[in-house]
Amino acid sequence: MTDLYAEAAPRRVRRGYLALGAGAIVLAVALILPSLFAFRSERGQLASTQAKLASASKVHATLQAEIKQLQDLREVAYLAKKELDMVYPGSTGYVSQPQG
């Protein structure tokens, strides 16, 4: 009878270690999985922010070129005539009427 109990004890110990190992694996997955989801979400937000930054950089470069162009007084005078229909003091402005 003692031999029967002697063989059952190592099996119980092995089952205990197996249950302990499985519990450790489940605990590790439960702790790591939310972090992985958060990491993936942050990577998506980072890519989106980088795309917005690239777009803003292009707009910035365009506006910088426009500012540089408007530093020339001749360019300002040209745009005032063309877009705002302005004339120099003492000049006569003409507006064409559509035919029809």
C-alpha positions, 0 to 999 in steps of 0.5 A: 500500500505504501508503494501506491502512495509513493507513485501518486505523490510525484504525479501530484507534484508534476500536476501542481507544477504543470498548473503553476506553469500554466497559471504563470503563462496565463498571467504573463499573457494577461499582463503583456497583451494590453501593453501590445494593444497600446503599443500598436495604437500609439504606432498608428497615432505616430504615423498619423502625426508624422503625415500631418507634420509632413503636410504642415511642412509643405504648407510652411515652405510654400508660405515662406516662399510667398513671404520672400516674394512679397519682400520685393516692392515691385511684386507688391505693386503688381499684386495690388494692381492685378488683384485689388484693382489699385492705381498709383495716385494721379493715375486713371484706372480703367474698367472694361465693360463686357460686350453684349 
